[in-house]
């Protein structure tokens, strides 16, 4: 179990080794949890109660109260936004209908869907680990951040491109997985579906290569997503 307490200790240790401020934001309070529009299970409460966000210059991660949380990014609800790249790309925690917090996903600025990690603790573990590794490999002079350009490239895992299936074709295919079939039955013919269940971090669904503008619909029962063309609405 990767706890919020352990992650905060690693960030404090990292801050002691570098000549710039690795800022750690305080966690959420009980009142904060009560105001949130999504259920927060105990493991997420422990983590987010200890760590509300942090900065590893030049990047900053806002884990609680993200200012863009309530905006429409074309991604399904419920979910919890944890960061954005300032250019239209967003990273969020997928939440099951029963309130379980699942994969961390990134919606590309260009439109693809990228699997960052199996869970929020695993995503944070890799974020902090990437910074720790770069600090070990790189020296610092006069407060320069020599690893800044490498951070995002090293953070992203290289996984496979996932197959995309037409909703119309799936509806006429006997033996289709029931979770996939349930999603295919409620989206338009032109929607494309990708199954993210059990895939490796780094896996990606490149909906943007077939569709220009779309929103995501999520299946009930697992992380299966449909890209619904905006012009079909």
ABEGO torsion letter per residue (X at the ends): XBBAAAAAAAAAAAAAABABBBBBBBBBBAAAAAABABBBBAAAAAAAAABAEBBBOABBBBABGBAAAABBAGBBOBBBBABBAGAGBBBBBBBBAAGBBBBBBBBBAAGBBBBABABAAAAAAAAAAAAAAAAAABBBBGGBBAAAAAAAAAABBBBBBBBBBBAAAAAABBGBBAAAAAAAAABBAABBBBBABGBBBGBBBBAAAABABBBBBBBBGEBBBBBBBAAAX
